[in-house]
């Protein structure tokens, strides 16, 4: 076992035991509860001392949890403690007062002990299944800064509203190479700029997938490794840019681990919230826009809707690139003014965001490379792609949409530049986002790569591709990519 640092939403630092995803006070509470339950089965001479010690540990750790905040996962443990405490303490009190010690019969006592231990066991099980995410430490040489901007396109009407004067607005979060911050610097909260925004987004995401919000209420309490508005890394160099579109209903922060890893290696990552598509978008004035992109259940209708939604996202990506170009030229003030190299730009996305990335690249030649993270291609297949393209896909099973791989392969084969399709063994659809860090490790949901390996593989494959396409590094990207899964290469112009 080892420990990771968990930065909570109010800035306190707590040690989390890796693998158990529980803090030391939670571990002590758990152990105290277990001892109170089993003390009845110890030799008579050992019971008084053990009971007093376990009770003291339990009370002190429970007080510590009350101060730091009790997670719902610990409620079964505390409930079992309340049930067991009278049975453990009563013999001590009776003995001290000289009254006869009453003890339950062996079989009822055994049944009660097993029931309490089962209740206690649900605590660490729930903490393991629904942990507060601990983000992997970025491996690059740069520290990571982040900031959020909001831009309105004056030339484009908002297609999701009936107001002809409503202009399309997007919220963008940037992760970028930064100077190293002081040891006590407050790290960026996950899912939002503020506690309120993080909980608003978390609740909206939970509603979208149909699970009770309390199951993931620890997620908005997590802290990432980036520091808001940290000074940009020194020097005069400019950073290649990666734009990112999340999955259907997804939010700009859904790939934070991936974005931080890229930024630590010298890339500037700009991830978008797509209003009326993302589960919840909190605008700078405090207004919250919830999703309106709801599937009908009819495959043909949903395919047509997906084409329209993908087109809106593609337009958002091109608009944000224009704004970043202004910032790169120093025409928009901010810490990144003059530091973005918009002559080296990749467009990426997960799921529907991957489809939007493909469409944006077809329509906008300013994008130099494309990364599709398990996205089904929606919309027209023309014009052909003309940029190096990497498509990462989950493991293909009989349950995979039979149209997915043929349609994706068709798009890659038509590319006038070399394309790569990398199928990662053990990956599921949510492997390509932060989901493995905080969702139950069920292979059908998040894959079987594990909480630490999932973000590592996706980011490493992405960097192998970007370093050769945007930075023109030495070697063939296929050589590096093939180490992460089953690689198919489609050479430039191979369909002709």
LUMGULO-778406 format. One record per atom (N, C-alpha, C): residue in one letter; x, y, z. Coordinates in pm, whole numbers, plus 50000, padded with zeros to 5 digits. Layout:
AXYZ ...
//
This chain:
X500834988050000 X500005000050000 X500875012650000 X500375023049939 X501045035849943 X499985046549954 X500415058949965 X499445069649985 X499525079849872 X498365085149835 X498265096249742 X497695108049817 X498005120049766 X497465132049826 X496155135549758 X495105136949836 X493815141349785 X493575155549831 X493385164449737 X493085178349771 X491585180249764 X490975183249875 X489535184249882 X489075197949835 X487735199349819 X487185211449759 X487435223849842 X487655222349973 X487905234250054 X489395236250079 X490225228950005 X491655231450010 X492415222850108 X491715215650198 X492435207050292 X493095195550217 X494215191050270 X494935179950209 X494755167550295 X494295157050234 X494045144550304 X494825133450236 X495395124450317 X496075112950261 X495055101950233 X495085096650111 X494195085950073 X495035073350053 X494665062550118 X495385049950103 X495065044249966 X496075043449878 X495855038649743 X495305024449746 X494365021549658 X493745008449652 X492475007649734 X492485013649856 X491285013849939 X490495026749921 X491165037449879 X490545050349858 X489855055249986 X490545053350098 X490055057950227 X491165065550298 X490785075550375 X491765083550448 X492125076350578 X493235080150643 X493595073850771 X492495074550877 X491805086050896 X490705085850994 X489605075850957 X489345074350826 X488335064650783 X488805050350811 X490095047850788 X490645034550817 X490555031550966 X490885041451050 X490815039351194 X489385037151240 X488455044551183 X487045042551216 X486615028451180 X487045023951065 X486715010451019 X487274999951115 X488555001351151 X489184991651240 X488534991851378 X488225003751428 X487565004751558 X486224997751558 X485474999551449 X484164993051441 X484304977851437 X485274972951361 X485484958551352 X485834952751489 X486714959551561 X487144954451692 X485964954251789 X485134964551787 X483974964751876 X483024953051849 X482954949051724 X482074937851689 X482674924451734 X483964922651718 X484574909551746 X485084908151888 X485054919151968 X485624918452103 X484894908152188 X483634905852159 X482844896052235 X483444882052225 X484204879452118 X484754866052095 X486204864652142 X486724875052204 X488084874352258 X488084867852395 X489274863252443 X489344857952580 X488854868352680 X488224863852787 X487594872952883 X488574883252938 X489814879052965 X490764888353023 X491164899652930 X491074897352799 X491494907552703 X490394917352667 X489134913652698 X488014921852649 X488004936052704 X488194938352833 X488084952152883 X489074961752818 X490344957852815 X491354966752757 X491144969252609 X490814958652535 X490594960152392 X489364968852365 X488304966852443 X487084974852424 X487354989652446 X488064992852553 X488355006952583 X489215013152472 X490245005752428 X491125010952323 X490365012852193 X489565002952155 X488805003952029 X487785015152036 X487105016552151 X486135027352165 X486775041052155 X487955042452216 X488655055352210 X489065058752068 X489635048851998 X490045051051859 X488835054651773 X487735047551794 X486545049951715 X485995064051739 X485915068151864 X485375081351895 X486255092451838 X487565091251857 X488475101551809 X488475102451656 X488485090951589 X488475091251442 X487145096351389 X486045092951458 X484735097951416 X484665113151431 X485265118351537 X485315132951555 X486125139351443 X487255132951407 X488075138251297 X487295138251167 X486505127651143 X485685127151022 X484615137951025 X484045140351143 X483025150851153 X483575164551119 X484835166951155 X485465179751124 X485795180650975 X486355169850920 X486775169950779 X485595168050684 X484525161850732 X483385158950645 X483225144050627 X482065138850664 X481825124450657 X481265120950519 X481925111750450 X481435107050321 X480325096750342 X479415095850247 X478295086550263 X478785072050273 X479945069250216 X480455055650222 X480735051050365 X480945060650456 X481255057050594 X480025055350681 X478845058650630 X477635057650712 X477335043350755 X477485033150669 X477265019450718 X478235015450828 X479465020250819 X480455017050923 X480045023251056 X479625035751051 X479205042451174 X477935036151230 X477025031951141 X475795025551187 X476115012451260 X477025004551203 X477414992051268 X478064994851404 X478825005651411 X479465009351538 X478425012551645 X477395019951604 X476335023551698 X475625011051749 X475425001351659 X474754988851698 X475644980751792 X476934980051762 X477834971451839 X478254977651972 X478284990951979 X478824997552098 X478124993552228 X476804993552235 X476174989752363 X476534975652408 X476604966252312 X476924952452347 X478364951152394 X479264959652342 X480664958852382 X480914965852515 X480214976952540 X480474985052659 X479674980352780 X478484974852754 X477614970852865 X478274961552965 X479014951252921 X479674942553022 X480654950153110 X481344960053054 X482294967753135 X481574975753243 X480444981953203 X479694990153299 X479094981353408 X478524970153370 X477924961153469 X478974955753566 X480144952253512 X481194946953599 X481664957553698 X481764970053649 X482224980853737 X481194984053846 X479914982653815 X478864985653913 X478504973653998 X479164962153969 X478914950254050 X477704942354008 X477054946253902 X475894938753856 X476324926853771 X475484916453764 X475844904653682 X476004908453535 X476984902653472 X477234905353330 X476324896553245 X475514903253162 X474614895753073 X475274894252936 X475234882052885 X475804879452753 X474774872052669 X474644876452542 X473704870052451 X474154855752424 X473184847352389 X473514833552355 X474444833252233 X475174822252222 X476244821452122 X475734823351980 X474654816051942 X474224816751803 X473584830151766 X472724835951849 X472244849451818 X473374859651811 X474354858151903 X475484867451903 X476304865951775 X476494853451731 X477254851151608 X476534857051488 X475214855251485 X474434860951374 X474544876151372 X474424882351489 X474534896851497 X475904901951457 X476944894551499 X478314898651464 X478544898051314 X478074887251253 X478234885851108 X477474896951035 X476264900051083 X475474910651020 X476184924151031 X476734926951147 X477444939751166 X478714940351080 X479444929251072 X480644929050989 X480284930850841 X479144925150799 X478694927150662 X478354941750636 X477714948250737 X477394962450723 X478664970850715 X479634967350798 X480914974550796 X481614972950661 X481544960850606 X482244958150480 X481704966350364 X480444970650373 X479904978950264 X480604992550257 X481194996950368 X481895009850367 X483085010150274 X484115001650298 X485265001750206 X484894997350066 X483874988650054 X483444984649920 X482894996449843 X482075004649910 X481525016549845 X482615026849816 X483585028149908 X484685037649886 X485535033349768 X485705020349750 X486455015049636 X485685016749506 X484365014749512 X483555015549390 X483315029949347 X483115039049442 X482815052949410 X483775062149487 X485045062449447 X486025070349523 X486015085049484 X486595093049569 X486985106449527 X488175104749433 X488095109549310 X489185106749216 X490505112749259 X491545105049243 X492925109649267 X493595110349130 X493895122249084 X494415124048948 X495895120348941 X496275113348835 X497685109348821 X498585121548806 X499755120548863 X500725131448854 X501205132648710 X501095144548649 X501585146148511 X503065142848503 X503465136348395 X504825131248385 X505775140548311 X505265151248251 X506115160248174 X506945169548260 X507795177448196 X508715186248270 X508065199248314 X506875202248262 X506205214748297 X505175212748407 X505035222848493 X503855223548579 X502675227448490 X501485226748544 X500295229048462 X499465240248521 X499095249748435 X498165260348472 X496855258448399 X495815264848448 X494515263848381 X493755276848398 X492895279648304 X491995291148314 X490775288648228 X489695295648258 X488435294048187 X488065307248121 X487675306547995 X487255318447921 X485895315647859 X485195326247825 X483885325147761 X483865334547641 X483505328947527 X483495336747404 X482135335447334 X481685346547276 X480445346747199 X480745349847054 X480165341846966 X480355343646822 X479285353346770 X479675365646736 X478665375446693 X478045372246558 X478655363146483 X478175360046348 X477315347546341 X477075341146456 X476345328546451 X475205328546552 X473995326246501 X472825325546588 X472825312546667 X472235313046787 X472115301046869 X470975292546814 X471325280846762 X470335272346695 X469415264946792 X469745264746920 X468925257547017 X467835266247079 X467815279147047 X466785287947101 X466055294946986 X464865300347017 X464055306946915 X464365321746903 X465175327146994 X465495341346993 X466475344346879 X466055352246779 X466955355046665 X468175363446704 X468125369746821 X469235378146864 X470195370746958 X469865358346987 X470725350447075 X471905345146995 X473105349047035 X474325344846966 X474955332747036 X475625324646959 X476255312447011 X477415315947104 X477365310547227 X478385312947329 X478985299547371 X480285299047385 X480945286947432 X481835290247552 X481975280547640 X482885281647754 X484065272347728 X485255277447746 X486475269947713 X487405269747834 X487925258047866 X488945257047970 X490265253347905 X491295260847941 X492635258747886 X493545252947993 X494325243047954 X495425237848036 X496705240747959 X497725245848026 X498915250447955 X500165248548040 X501345248047976 X502595246848052 X502785259248139 X503105257248264 X503185268348358 X504465267648439 X504755278748505 X505845278848601 X505435270948725 X506415265448792 X506105257548912 X505555266649020 X504425262649078 X503765270649181 X504335267349318 X504165276249415 X504615273249552 X503935260749605 X504575254549701 X504075241749754 X502645242749804 X502275254049860 X500935255349918 X499905260949822 X500245262149696 X499305268049599 X498035259649590 X496905266349583 X495615259449576 X495415253549437 X495145240749430 X494945234049302 X493515235749253 X493365235049122 X492065237049060 X491085226149101 X489865230249130 X488815220849163 X488375213649037 X488015201149052 X487515193248940 X486075197248910 X485725197648783 X484375199948731 X483915214448733 X484675223548792 X484195237348790 X485155247048852 X484875259848828 X485705270448885 X485435272149034 X484205269049076 X483805270849215 X483165258049267 X482985257549397 X482315246049459 X480905244549404 X480205255749390 X478835255349340 X478785250049197 X479675254949111 X479675250248973 X479995235348965 X480965230849045 X481345216749041 X480165207849081 X479435211649185 X478295203549227 X477145204349126 X476965215849065 X475935217248961 X476215207848845 X477455207548801 X477835198948689 X477755184348729 X478215180848849 X478175166948895 X476735161948902 X475845170048956 X474435166048966 X473825164148828 X474165172948735 X473625171848599 X474125159248530 X475395155948547 X475945143848487 X475295131348546 X475055131448678 X474415119948742 X472995118148689 X472245129148676 X470885128248623 X470895122848480 X471885126948405 X471935123048265 X472095108048248 X472865101748335 X473065087248324 X472115079448414 X471245086548486 X470205079948563 X470655073648692 X471665079548759 X472095074248888 X471875084848995 X471625080749121 X471465090649228 X472705099149244 X472515111949261 X473645121049269 X474585118149384 X474045112749496 X474915110649612 X476005100349585 X475785091349487 X476785081149459 X478105087249415 X478055098349346 X479275104749295 X479485118449358 X478945120549478 X479075133749537 X480485136849584 X481365126749583 X482765129549615 X483555134849497 X483035133149375 X483765137149255 X484015152249250 X483005160649275 X483295175149271 X484165179949386 X484435171249482 X485335175149592 X486795173049560 X487085167149445 X488475164249411 X489205176649362 X490495176449381 X491375186949328 X492305180749224 X492615188249121 X493485183349016 X494905188349041 X495785187048942 X497165191548961 X497415205648907 X496485210848828 X496665224148770 X496375235048872 X496945246648847 X496695258448930 X496045269048843 X494925274448890 X494215284548813 X495085297048794 X495155301348667 X495855313648628 X497315313748671 X497935302148676 X499365301448708 X500155308548598 X501265314748632 X502095321248529 X502545311148424 X502525315248300 X502925306448190 X504405303148203 X504785291248158 X506185287048163 X507085297448098 X508265299048154 X509175309148105 X509685306347965 X510375316247910 X510905315047775 X509995321747674 X510425321347549 X509655327647443 X508985317547350 X509175304747380 X508605294547294 X507085294947292 X506525290447182 X505065289647170 X504645275047170 X503445272647219 X502995259047244 X502015254447135 X502235242347081 X501225236746991 X499885235547065 X498805236146991 X497465236847050 X496665224247018 X495915219447117 X495005208047098 X493625212447143 X492655212547052 X491275215447087 X490555202447118 X489635202947214 X488955190747256 X487455192847272 X486685183447215 X485235183347229 X484815170947306 X484025172447415 X483645160847496 X482555152447429 X482205141347494 X481175132547442 X479795138547455 X478805131647403 X477425136447410 X477015138647555 X476595150747586 X476265154147724 X477475156547811 X478675154247757 X479895155847834 X480235170447859 X481215172547945 X481605186047983 X483095188147958 X483495200547961 X484865204047922 X485915197448009 X485555194248134 X486535188748228 X486605173548225 X485825166848140 X485715152248147 X487025144948115 X487965151748051 X489265145848019 X490405153648084 X490205157548209 X491195165648279 X492535158548292 X492545145848328 X493815138548343 X494585138548212 X493895136348103 X494495136447968 X495035150347935 X494245160647963 X494655174347931 X495865178548013 X495895175048141 X497025178748225 X498305171748180 X498185159248139 X499355152048091 X499915158547965 X499045162147872 X499495168747749 X500145182147780 X499515189947870 X500055203047903 X501425201847969 X501625191448050 X502925189848115 X504025186648015 X503655182347895 X504625179447789 X504715190747687 X504155202247719 X504375213947634 X503255217347537 X502075211647555 X500945214947469 X499945223747544 X499245232147472 X498135239647528 X496845232747484 X496045228747580 X494805221447552 X493615230447580 X492715231447484 X491505239547500 X490285230447485 X489565228247596 X488405219347595 X487135227647604 X486125223647530 X484905231447515 X483735225647595 X482925234647651 X481555231547687 X480695235847569 X479795227047524 X478875230447416 X477495233147477 X477075245647493 X475785248547555 X474635241247486 X473675236847568 X472485229347525 X472835215047483 X474115211647482 X474555198047452 X475235192247576 X476215199247631 X476835194947756 X475775194247866 X475975185147961 X474975182848066 X474615195748138 X475595203748171 X475355216648236 X476515225948204 X476185237848162 X477195248048132 X476885260148219 X477805263848308 X477625275448394 X478345287248330 X477575297148289 X478155308848225 X478775318148329 X479555327648283 X480285336348374 X479355344448464 X478145347448417 X477205355048498 X476455346548598 X476675333448598 X476005324648692 X474855316648633 X474395320348514 X473295313048450 X473775299048411 X472915289048434 X473245275248399 X472385270748282 X473015265348180 X472315260048063 X472415244848067 X471245238248067 X471215223648070 X471015218047929 X471335205347915 X471285199047783 X469865198447727 X469775199447595 X468525197447523 X468665186547417 X469835180547411 X470075170247309 X469665156747367 X468405153447350 X467865141047406 X467545131547291 X468005119247302 X467735109247199 X466265105147202 X465745101247086 X464345097347075 X464145082347091 X465205074547072 X465085060147073 X464875054146935 X464595062746838 X464455058346700 X465805060046631 X466405049146582 X467765049646528 X467875059646413 X466925059646321 X467005068446205 X466905083146246 X465955086146336 X465815100046382 X467035104546461 X467535095646547 X468695099246628 X469935101446543 X470095093846436 X471225095946346 X471155109746282 X469955113946242 X469805127346182 X470075138246285 X469575136246407 X469855146046513 X471345146846542 X472015135246546 X473445135046575 X474235142546469 X473795141746343 X474455149146235 X474345164246261 X473165168746302 X472975183046329 X473805187546449 X473765179646555 X474515183346675 X476015183346647 X476475173846568 X477895173246533 X478305185446454 X477435190146365 X477745202046285 X477895214346375 X477035215546476 X477145226846570 X478465226246645 X478825214346690 X480085212746762 X481285216146672 X481245211546547 X482345214446454 X482505229446435 X481385236546424 X481435251146411 X482005257446537 X481635252046654 X482205257046780 X483725255646780 X484215244246735 X485665241746734 X486385251746643 X485835254246527 X486465263846436 X486435277846494 X485335281546558 X485245294746620 X486275296246731 X486425286046816 X487405286746925 X488815287546869 X489095280546760 X490415281546699 X490675295946653 X489665302346598 X489825316346557 X490175325146677 X489485322946789 X489765330746910 X491165327846963 X491555315246960 X492905311847006 X493965317646914 X493655318646787 X494575324946693 X494775339646728 X493675346346764 X493795360346809 X494675361146933 X494475351647027 X495295351647149 X496755348747116 X496975339447024 X498335336046986 X499065347746923 X498315356246854 X498905368146794 X499015379846891 X498535377747014 X498575388347113 X497435398247100 X496415395047020 X495295404146999 X494245403047108 X494295392347189 X493435390847305 X494325390147427 X494065398547525 X494915399047643 X494715386547729 X495725383247806 X495655371547894 X497035365547908 X497185356248001 X498505350448026 X499085342947906 X498225338347814 X498715330847699 X498885339347574 X498705352247586 X498855361147471 X500255359647412 X500295356547283 X501565355147214 X502275342047237 X501665332747313 X502355320247346 X501735307947281 X500665309747204 X500015298447138 X500455297646993 X500865285846952 X501285283746814 X500115277946735 X499295286646679 X498125281946605 X498475277946462 X499755277046434 X500195270846309 X500415255946326 X500295251246451 X500405236946482 X499235233346573 X498155228646513 X496915226446589 X496335212646559 X495965205646664 X495225192946650 X493825194946705 X492875188046647 X491505188146697 X491175174046743 X490615172846862 X490365159846923 X488985159746986 X488495147747015 X487215146547082 X486935132347123 X486055130947220 X485635117747268 X484195115147226 X483925103247175 X482575099247137 X482015109047034 X480895115747061 X480375125246965 X481375136546940 X482175139647040 X483235149547021 X484245145046919 X484505131846913 X485395126546810 X484805128346672 X483495126246660 X482825128646532 X482915143346494 X482755152246593 X482865166546567 X484275170346523 X485285163746583 X486665166546544 X486895162746398 X486355151246356 X486495147046216 X485825157046123 X484625161546161 X483915170946076 X484615184446071 X485095189146185 X485785201946189 X487025201546100 X487755190346104 X488965189246022 X488645188945874 X487515182945836 X487125182845695 X486835196945645 X486255205045731 X485785218145690 X486795229345710 X487775226945795 X488695237745833 X490135232745820 X490825237545719 X492185232845693 X493225238445789 X492795246745882 X493735251545982 X494115240546082 X493275230246092 X493605219046180 X494625210146110 X495715207346181 X496835199946122 X496825185046154 X496055180946252 X495985166846291 X494655164546361 X494215151846363 X492915148346420 X493085136346512 X492395136846628 X492385125646721 X490935122646757 X490505110646724 X489145106246754 X489215095746864 X488715099146982 X488715089947095 X487395082247097 X487375071247027 X486235062147024 X484935069146984 X485025077246878 X483865084446830 X483315078746701 X482015076246698 X481325071346578 X481195083046480 X481685081546355 X481625092746260 X480185095946219 X479735107846253 X478425112746209 X478615122846098 X477605124346016 X477665134545912 X478275129345784 X478385138245686 X478885134245554 X480345129845560 X480685120645472 X482055115645464 X482895123745366 X482325134045310 X483045142645217 X483025156945271 X483995165045241 X485195161145165 X486085151745247 X487055145745181 X487955136545250 X488815143945352 X489205136745453 X490185142245547 X491505144445474 X492265154145521 X493565156745459 X494655158245565 X494325154945692 X495295156145800 X495625142445857 X496845140545908 X497145128245982 X496095126146090 X495585114046101 X494475111346192 X494755098946275 X494445100146404 X494545088846496 X493165085946552 X492685073746535 X491425069346594 X491715058746698 X491425061646824 X491565051946931 X490195045646955 X490145032446955 X488855025746975 X488935015847090 X487765013347148 X487655003247252 X487814989447191 X487944979547276 X488014965747229 X486724962247156 X486844956447038 X485674953346955 X485094939947000 X483794939847032 X483104927847078 X481844925946994 X481154914647009 X479904912746936 X478854923446967 X478984930047083 X478024940447120 X478324953847055 X479484955346993 X479854967946927 X478934970546808 X478524983046793 X477684986846679 X478354982146550 X477624974146474 X478224968046354 X478574978446247 X478004990446257 X478305000846159 X479545008946195 X479975007746322 X481015016646371 X482345015146296 X482945003446305 X484275001546246 X484255003246093 X483264997746020 X483255000145875 X483165014945840 X482335022345912 X482195036645881 X483475044245915 X484085040946030 X485335047446067 X486435043945968 X486535031345930 X487555026945835 X487385033945701 X486145035545658 X485885042545532 X486435056745536 X486205063645648 X486705077445660 X488225077745661 X488855068245729 X490315068145738 X490945064345604 X490335055145532 X490895051145403 X490815062245299 X489835070945312 X489695082045216 X490645093545246 X491305092945359 X492195103845399 X493345105345300 X493665117745267 X494805120245178 X496125120245255 X496045119345389 X497225117945474 X497145104345544 X498235100345605 X498265087445674 X497365087545797 X496605076845813 X495715075345927 X496075062846006 X495735063146135 X496025051946224 X494775048546305 X494445035846312 X493375031346402 X493995021946504 X493925025846630 X494525018246738 X493425012946829 X493254999846830 X492284993346919 X493024988847044 X492584994047159 X493284991447284 X492624979847357 X493294968547372 X492714957247444 X492344961047587 X491184956647631 X490744959547766 X490074973047783 X489994980847674 X489384994047684 X487884993147659 X487125001647728 X485705003547703 X485515018247662 X484275021847633 X484025035347581 X484475046247680 X484265043847809 X484605054047908 X486065053547952 X486825044047897 X488265043847923 X488915056647876 X488335063047774 X488975074347708 X488635087747772 X488135087547895 X487875099647971 X488295097148115 X487885105948207 X488285104348347 X487475093848422 X486475088048358 X485585078648424 X486265067848507 X487345061448457 X487985050948538 X488495055748673 X488675068748690 X489205073948816 X488155074248926 X486865074148890 X485855075548995 X484625066748977 X484525059148870 X483405050148851 X483775036048895 X482785027648925 X483095013748965 X483925006848859 X484964999648897 X485854993148799 X485224980848736 X484104983048669 X483394972348599 X483854972448454 X484414961548402 X484974961648267 X484024966748159 X482744963448169 X481804967848066 X481574982848070 X481914989348182 X481715003848196 X482995011448164 X484075008148232 X485315015848218 X486475007548164 X486224995148126 X487304986748077 X488014979648190 X489034972148154 X489764963948251 X491214968148269 X491574980048220 X492974984448230 X493324989248370 X492344993348448 X492624998148583 X492645013248590 X492545018248712 X492415032648733 X493685040248698 X494835034548715 X496065041648684 X496485039448539 X496245027448486 X496705024248351 X495835030648243 X494545032148268 X493655037648166 X494085051548120 X494215061348212 X494645074648166 X496055074648108 X496905065748159 X498285065348108 X498325061047962 X497615050347928 X497655045047792 X497075055147693 X495935061047726 X495285070447634 X496165082747611 X496735088147718 X497585100047703 X498885096647632 X499475085147663 X500745081347601 X500575079447450 X499495072947409 X499245071147267 X499005084547198 X498285093347265 X498045106647210 X499345114247190 X500215113947291 X501485121147282 X502385115147173 X502375102047160 X503195095847055 X502775100846917 X501495102846899 X500985107846772 X501265122746754 X501005130646857 X501185145146846 X502655149046829 X503535142046899 X504955145746892 X505525143946752 X504985134546676 X505485132346540 X504725140646437 X503475144146463 X502695151646364 X502765166646382 X502685171446505 X502745185846529 X504165190746553 X504975182446615 X506355186546644 X507355180346547 X506855171846459 X507695165446357 X508895158546420 X508605151346529 X509655143846596 X510135132346509 X511275126746543 X511835115846462 X511035103046477 X511115094646377 X510505081546384 X509095081046329 X508595069046320 X507255066446268 X506305065246387 X505215073046391 X504295071846505 X503725057846520 X503625050446409 X503085037046415 X503895027946505 X505215029846510 X506075021546594 X505715023146741 X505535035846782 X505185038346922 X503745034146951 X502845036846858 X501435033746881 X501195018846894 X501935010946820 X501694996446820 X501984990046955 X502714997047042 X502984991347175 X501764991947266 X500744999647226 X499575001347313 X498354993247269 X498444986447156 X497284978647113 X497434973646971 X496314970646910 X496284965246774 X496164976846675 X497204978646594 X497284990446507 X497004986846362 X496154995146300 X495934994546156 X496385007746098 X497175007145990 X497705019245927 X497115020445787 X496645032445756 X496075035245625 X496945045945559 X497865042045473 X498785051745412 X498045062345332 X498695073645313 X498115084745239 X497735079945098 X496485083145058 X496035080044924 X495895065244897 X495725056945005 X495695042544983 X494435037744912 X493375046144908 X492125041944843 X492155044644695 X493215050744650 X493285054344508 X494255045144435 
//
